[in-house]
């Protein structure tokens, strides 16, 4: 295959795996070489300027990661979008051509069929069936989540229930009483503590 070069790639045309889609739904077909900026500019225009309620992002093979990236960007920018994700396999048709044919013969071509993973993601402003496989509810708004987090911190800091309080510093009366050591035949040591004995002997 060292003399062959890929000259054409085509994808198998299969319908989208989402029932009850409107006939004019926008499908963003993400390719390996697609520019995310161009994809997002067009997709955002469809959703914001033209008022589309649903949009589909699809990609296969090496474009799967880029497809997911586009979806996450749109969810962050718009917010409140319902999502359904479907994963399947798609057939790619690759045509390879011999770049060094024998003298007097036409260029030899090879056709290769490849099964690659494919992803289709539906984003919708309108609620979708939460029981269908691959459904994800809208993510909470960033501002609301931050406020809830701060409220939780405030209540936890003001309430001491369940929290361990720091131990108070030890006081003299809490320590065990000093030992009173009585040493017979040594009147100078009577009534002295154990610590004071070392100073007199």
ABEGO torsion letter per residue (X at the ends): XAABBBABBBBBBBBBABBGBBAABBBBBBBAABBAAAAAAAAAAAAAAAGBABBBBBBBEAAAAAAAAAAAAAAAAAEGBBBBBBBBBBBBBBBBBBABBBBGBBBBBBBBBBBBBBBBBBBBABBBBAABBGBBBBBBBAAAAAAAAAAAAAAAAABABGBBBBBBBBBAAABBBBBBBBBBGBAAABGBBAAAAAAAX
